[in-house]
Amino acid sequence: MYSLAELADRLGLEFAGDAGRLVRALAPLEEAGPDELAFVVNRKYLSQLATTRAGVVILPPELAAHCPCDCLLSEQPYLAFARASRLFDNAPTPAAGIHPTATVSAEADIHSQVSVGAHAVIEPGAVLEAGVVVGAGVYVGHASRLGAGTRVYPNAVIYHDVWLGRNCVVHAQAVLGADGFGFAPGPAGWEKICQLGGVRIGDGVEIGAGSTVDRGALGHTELADGVIIDNQVQIGHNCRIGKNTAIAGCAGLAGSTIIGANCTLAGGVGVVGHVEICDDVHVTGMTMVTRSITRPGSYSSGTPMSSTRDWKRNAVRFSQLDSIQRRLASLEQRDKKPDKG
């Protein structure tokens, strides 16, 4: 538990109210109780703020007059709430040591302050730095490296020659370093192209459950510092993702896609291979990116939802656009001809 004054000090915020009020947990604004902390981002939630039972609320200074309880003042309430969440994190941290059922090669380089869970496998040449946590059933392949403070959750698979930086998080059943989708057509069918590159991941990267990052065909697939990837995301071989870019669930990047820094790809976005997206681009949900993006900004594609009846009518009209355009062009050309009358 933290007092209001302690929270303000740890978060670097000003506060208003009872300095000694104790907070034991975080909760949504509409559900929080007298010993819980909530947050408000803007005026949209003033009605919920007026009736909240929260003991403390993080909010912008301009909303303080509307707050019926003690408050922490922040120009970025959501960011402050994120930082507060780390103070109350209840995820268990395993003690250092190697579980007796784990299989750890004598040729692996394992720091003494590492936790290796039950039935994990660490292959020869693997390097696990100080503070690494490897969950139950994790596989770490030959010559792969886990940087200091990195945590790998149960049943994730890290193939050979995959390097992760410091303080990364790999969630359950993610697969890093599987072969990219490389095949050449031959007389007897598809012939496999051996994927000879690896994967290189920077510091502070988080990879969601069930996501896959394929190894490079020749060079490496690369994720820069601070990249965050949601659950069930596919990153193809030889992709390069810039610093602090975020990719939401079920997005898919075909091979050799290059994405700049500080981009966001919303859920279900698809990107064709061999295109480049510059820095500071936001791609909205379910968009299909079929060409390179060279200017920062927001980009969208697809057809918004409507009733089935309207959608069917509009789908027919969409199929008629080409003939409509041809007729329009013909009319424009006719209007441009001089009147001989």
C-alpha positions as CSV (number, residue, x, y, z in Angstrom):
1,M,0.0,0.0,0.0
2,Y,1.1,3.6,-0.7
3,S,0.0,6.8,0.8
4,L,-1.1,9.7,-1.5
5,A,2.0,11.6,-0.6
6,E,4.2,8.5,-1.4
7,L,2.5,8.0,-4.8
8,A,3.0,11.7,-5.6
9,D,6.7,11.4,-4.8
10,R,7.3,8.2,-6.7
11,L,5.4,9.4,-9.8
12,G,6.8,13.0,-9.7
13,L,3.3,14.6,-9.4
14,E,1.5,17.2,-7.4
15,F,-1.5,16.1,-5.3
16,A,-4.5,17.6,-3.6
17,G,-6.2,16.0,-0.6
18,D,-5.2,13.9,2.4
19,A,-1.5,13.1,2.2
20,G,-2.0,10.0,4.4
21,R,-4.7,8.4,2.4
22,L,-3.7,4.8,1.6
23,V,-4.1,3.2,-1.8
24,R,-3.9,-0.6,-2.1
25,A,-4.8,-1.2,-5.8
26,L,-5.7,0.2,-9.2
27,A,-9.2,0.0,-10.7
28,P,-11.5,1.5,-13.4
29,L,-13.1,4.8,-12.6
30,E,-16.6,3.4,-12.4
31,E,-15.6,0.5,-10.2
32,A,-12.9,1.9,-7.9
33,G,-13.5,1.9,-4.2
34,P,-12.2,4.2,-1.4
35,D,-8.8,2.6,-1.2
36,E,-8.2,2.3,-5.0
37,L,-6.6,4.6,-7.6
38,A,-8.3,5.4,-11.0
39,F,-7.6,7.9,-13.7
40,V,-9.4,10.3,-16.1
41,V,-8.0,11.5,-19.4
42,N,-10.4,14.2,-20.5
43,R,-13.9,15.8,-20.0
44,K,-15.6,12.9,-21.8
45,Y,-15.6,11.1,-18.4
46,L,-16.8,13.9,-16.2
47,S,-20.1,12.1,-15.5
48,Q,-18.2,9.0,-14.2
49,L,-15.9,11.2,-12.2
50,A,-18.8,12.9,-10.5
51,T,-20.1,9.6,-9.1
52,T,-16.8,7.8,-8.6
53,R,-16.1,6.1,-5.2
54,A,-12.3,6.0,-5.9
55,G,-10.1,7.2,-3.1
56,V,-7.6,8.9,-5.5
57,V,-7.9,9.8,-9.2
58,I,-5.1,10.8,-11.6
59,L,-6.4,13.7,-13.8
60,P,-5.4,16.8,-15.7
61,P,-5.1,19.9,-13.5
62,E,-8.0,21.6,-15.3
63,L,-10.3,18.9,-14.1
64,A,-9.3,19.0,-10.5
65,A,-12.3,21.3,-9.6
66,H,-14.6,18.5,-10.8
67,C,-13.0,15.8,-8.7
68,P,-15.0,14.7,-5.6
69,C,-12.0,12.9,-4.0
70,D,-8.3,13.2,-3.5
71,C,-6.3,13.5,-6.7
72,L,-2.9,13.4,-8.4
73,L,-2.4,16.1,-11.1
74,S,-0.8,15.1,-14.4
75,E,-0.7,16.6,-17.9
76,Q,-0.5,13.0,-19.1
77,P,-2.9,11.0,-16.9
78,Y,-2.7,7.8,-18.9
79,L,1.1,7.8,-18.8
80,A,1.1,8.5,-15.1
81,F,-1.4,5.6,-14.6
82,A,0.9,3.3,-16.6
83,R,3.8,4.2,-14.3
84,A,1.6,3.7,-11.2
85,S,0.7,0.2,-12.5
86,R,4.3,-0.9,-12.1
87,L,4.1,0.0,-8.4
88,F,1.3,-2.5,-7.9
89,D,2.5,-5.2,-10.3
90,N,1.6,-8.5,-8.7
91,A,3.2,-10.8,-11.3
92,P,5.4,-13.4,-9.5
93,T,9.1,-13.3,-10.1
94,P,10.8,-16.7,-9.8
95,A,13.9,-17.0,-7.7
96,A,17.3,-17.5,-9.4
97,G,18.1,-21.1,-10.1
98,I,17.7,-23.9,-12.6
99,H,14.8,-26.3,-12.1
100,P,16.0,-29.9,-11.8
101,T,13.9,-31.0,-14.8
102,A,15.4,-28.4,-17.1
103,T,17.9,-29.4,-19.7
104,V,20.8,-27.0,-19.8
105,S,23.9,-27.6,-22.0
106,A,27.3,-27.5,-20.3
107,E,28.3,-25.4,-23.3
108,A,25.7,-22.7,-22.6
109,D,26.8,-19.5,-20.8
110,I,24.4,-19.1,-17.9
111,H,24.8,-16.2,-15.4
112,S,24.4,-17.3,-11.8
113,Q,21.4,-14.9,-11.3
114,V,19.2,-16.6,-13.9
115,S,15.9,-18.5,-13.4
116,V,15.2,-21.4,-15.6
117,G,11.8,-23.1,-15.2
118,A,10.7,-26.7,-15.4
119,H,11.4,-28.7,-18.6
120,A,13.1,-25.7,-20.3
121,V,15.8,-26.5,-22.8
122,I,18.9,-24.4,-23.2
123,E,21.1,-25.5,-26.2
124,P,24.9,-25.2,-26.6
125,G,26.3,-21.7,-27.2
126,A,23.2,-20.0,-25.8
127,V,23.9,-17.0,-23.5
128,L,21.7,-15.9,-20.7
129,E,22.7,-12.7,-18.9
130,A,22.0,-11.6,-15.4
131,G,18.4,-11.5,-14.3
132,V,17.0,-13.5,-17.2
133,V,13.9,-15.5,-16.4
134,V,13.1,-18.5,-18.7
135,G,9.7,-20.0,-18.0
136,A,8.6,-23.6,-18.0
137,G,8.9,-25.4,-21.3
138,V,10.8,-22.6,-23.0
139,Y,13.3,-23.6,-25.8
140,V,16.4,-21.5,-26.3
141,G,18.3,-22.6,-29.4
142,H,22.0,-22.8,-30.3
143,A,24.0,-19.5,-30.1
144,S,20.9,-17.5,-29.1
145,R,21.3,-14.7,-26.6
146,L,19.0,-13.2,-23.9
147,G,20.1,-9.8,-22.6
148,A,20.1,-8.9,-18.9
149,G,16.6,-8.7,-17.3
150,T,14.8,-10.3,-20.2
151,R,11.8,-12.5,-19.4
152,V,10.5,-15.4,-21.5
153,Y,7.1,-16.8,-20.6
154,P,6.2,-20.5,-20.7
155,N,6.4,-22.5,-23.9
156,A,7.9,-19.8,-26.0
157,V,10.4,-21.0,-28.7
158,I,13.6,-19.2,-29.5
159,Y,15.3,-20.8,-32.4
160,H,19.1,-20.7,-33.1
161,D,20.9,-17.4,-33.6
162,V,18.2,-15.2,-32.1
163,W,19.6,-12.3,-30.0
164,L,17.4,-10.3,-27.6
165,G,18.6,-7.1,-25.9
166,R,18.1,-6.1,-22.3
167,N,14.8,-6.0,-20.5
168,C,12.7,-7.6,-23.2
169,V,9.5,-9.6,-22.6
170,V,8.5,-12.6,-24.8
171,H,5.1,-13.9,-23.9
172,A,3.8,-17.5,-23.9
173,Q,4.0,-19.5,-27.1
174,A,5.7,-16.8,-29.2
175,V,8.1,-18.2,-31.8
176,L,11.2,-16.2,-32.7
177,G,13.5,-17.3,-35.5
178,A,11.3,-19.8,-37.4
179,D,12.0,-20.1,-41.1
180,G,10.7,-17.4,-43.3
181,F,8.3,-18.3,-46.1
182,G,11.0,-18.9,-48.8
183,F,10.3,-21.3,-51.6
184,A,11.2,-21.3,-55.3
185,P,9.0,-23.0,-57.9
186,G,10.7,-26.0,-59.6
187,P,9.8,-28.7,-62.1
188,A,8.6,-31.0,-59.3
189,G,7.0,-28.3,-57.1
190,W,8.2,-25.9,-54.5
191,E,11.9,-26.1,-53.5
192,K,12.8,-24.7,-50.1
193,I,15.2,-21.7,-49.7
194,C,17.3,-22.3,-46.6
195,Q,16.9,-19.3,-44.3
196,L,20.5,-18.4,-43.3
197,G,20.0,-15.2,-41.3
198,G,19.0,-14.7,-37.7
199,V,16.9,-12.4,-35.6
200,R,18.2,-9.3,-33.9
201,I,16.0,-7.6,-31.2
202,G,16.9,-4.4,-29.3
203,D,16.4,-3.4,-25.7
204,G,13.0,-3.0,-24.1
205,V,11.1,-4.9,-26.8
206,E,7.8,-6.7,-25.9
207,I,6.5,-9.5,-28.0
208,G,2.9,-10.8,-27.4
209,A,1.6,-14.3,-26.9
210,G,1.5,-16.5,-30.0
211,S,3.3,-13.9,-32.2
212,T,6.0,-15.0,-34.7
213,V,9.1,-13.3,-35.9
214,D,10.8,-15.2,-38.8
215,R,14.5,-15.4,-39.2
216,G,16.1,-13.6,-42.2
217,A,16.8,-15.4,-45.5
218,L,20.3,-14.0,-45.7
219,G,20.6,-11.0,-43.5
220,H,18.8,-10.6,-40.1
221,T,15.2,-9.7,-39.3
222,E,15.6,-6.7,-37.0
223,L,13.4,-5.1,-34.3
224,A,14.9,-1.9,-32.8
225,D,14.7,-0.7,-29.2
226,G,11.3,-0.1,-27.7
227,V,9.3,-2.0,-30.3
228,I,6.0,-3.4,-28.9
229,I,4.2,-6.2,-30.6
230,D,0.7,-7.5,-29.6
231,N,-0.6,-11.1,-29.6
232,Q,-0.8,-13.1,-32.8
233,V,1.3,-10.9,-35.0
234,Q,3.3,-12.2,-37.9
235,I,6.6,-10.6,-38.8
236,G,8.1,-12.0,-42.0
237,H,11.7,-12.7,-42.9
238,N,14.1,-9.7,-43.3
239,C,11.6,-7.2,-42.0
240,R,13.1,-4.2,-40.2
241,I,11.0,-2.3,-37.6
242,G,12.2,1.0,-36.2
243,K,12.5,2.3,-32.7
244,N,9.3,2.6,-30.5
245,T,7.0,1.3,-33.2
246,A,3.8,-0.5,-32.0
247,I,2.0,-3.3,-33.9
248,A,-1.4,-4.4,-32.6
249,G,-3.0,-7.9,-32.7
250,C,-3.4,-10.0,-35.8
251,A,-1.3,-7.6,-38.0
252,G,0.9,-9.3,-40.6
253,L,4.0,-8.1,-42.3
254,A,5.2,-9.9,-45.4
255,G,8.9,-10.4,-46.0
256,S,11.4,-7.5,-46.3
257,T,9.0,-4.9,-45.1
258,I,10.7,-1.8,-43.6
259,I,8.9,0.2,-41.0
260,G,10.3,3.4,-39.5
261,A,10.4,4.7,-36.0
262,N,7.4,5.8,-33.9
263,C,4.8,4.2,-36.1
264,T,1.6,2.4,-35.1
265,L,-0.1,-0.4,-37.0
266,A,-3.6,-1.1,-35.6
267,G,-5.3,-4.5,-35.3
268,G,-5.5,-6.6,-38.5
269,V,-3.3,-4.4,-40.7
270,G,-1.6,-6.2,-43.5
271,V,1.5,-5.1,-45.3
272,V,2.7,-6.5,-48.6
273,G,6.4,-7.4,-48.9
274,H,9.2,-5.1,-50.0
275,V,7.6,-1.8,-49.1
276,E,8.8,0.9,-46.8
277,I,6.9,2.9,-44.3
278,C,8.5,6.1,-43.1
279,D,8.7,7.4,-39.5
280,D,5.6,8.6,-37.6
281,V,2.9,6.8,-39.6
282,H,-0.3,5.6,-38.1
283,V,-2.2,2.8,-40.0
284,T,-5.8,2.3,-38.9
285,G,-7.3,-1.1,-38.3
286,M,-7.7,-3.7,-41.1
287,T,-5.9,-1.5,-43.6
288,M,-4.1,-3.2,-46.4
289,V,-0.8,-1.5,-47.2
290,T,0.0,-2.2,-50.8
291,R,2.7,0.4,-51.5
292,S,5.4,2.4,-49.7
293,I,4.4,5.3,-47.5
294,T,6.8,8.2,-47.7
295,R,5.0,10.9,-45.7
296,P,4.1,10.9,-42.0
297,G,0.4,10.8,-41.1
298,S,-2.6,8.5,-40.8
299,Y,-3.6,6.0,-43.5
300,S,-6.7,3.9,-43.9
301,S,-8.3,1.5,-46.3
302,G,-11.2,-0.9,-46.4
303,T,-15.0,-0.5,-46.3
304,P,-16.7,0.5,-43.0
305,M,-19.4,-1.7,-41.6
306,S,-23.0,-1.1,-42.7
307,S,-26.2,-3.1,-42.7
308,T,-26.0,-6.2,-44.9
309,R,-28.7,-4.7,-47.2
310,D,-26.7,-1.4,-47.7
311,W,-23.4,-3.2,-48.0
312,K,-24.7,-5.5,-50.9
313,R,-26.0,-2.5,-52.8
314,N,-22.7,-0.6,-52.4
315,A,-20.7,-3.7,-53.4
316,V,-22.6,-3.7,-56.6
317,R,-22.0,0.0,-57.1
318,F,-18.3,-0.6,-56.4
319,S,-18.1,-3.1,-59.2
320,Q,-19.7,-0.5,-61.5
321,L,-17.1,2.3,-60.8
322,D,-14.9,1.5,-63.8
323,S,-17.8,1.7,-66.3
324,I,-19.1,4.9,-64.6
325,Q,-15.6,6.5,-64.9
326,R,-15.4,5.6,-68.5
327,R,-18.8,7.2,-69.2
328,L,-17.8,10.3,-67.2
329,A,-14.6,10.6,-69.2
330,S,-16.5,10.3,-72.4
331,L,-19.0,13.0,-71.4
332,E,-16.1,15.3,-70.4
333,Q,-14.4,14.8,-73.7
334,R,-17.7,15.6,-75.5
335,D,-18.2,18.8,-73.5
336,K,-14.7,19.9,-74.5
337,K,-15.3,19.7,-78.2
338,P,-16.1,23.1,-79.8
339,D,-19.7,23.8,-80.7
340,K,-20.0,23.9,-84.5
341,G,-23.6,25.1,-84.4
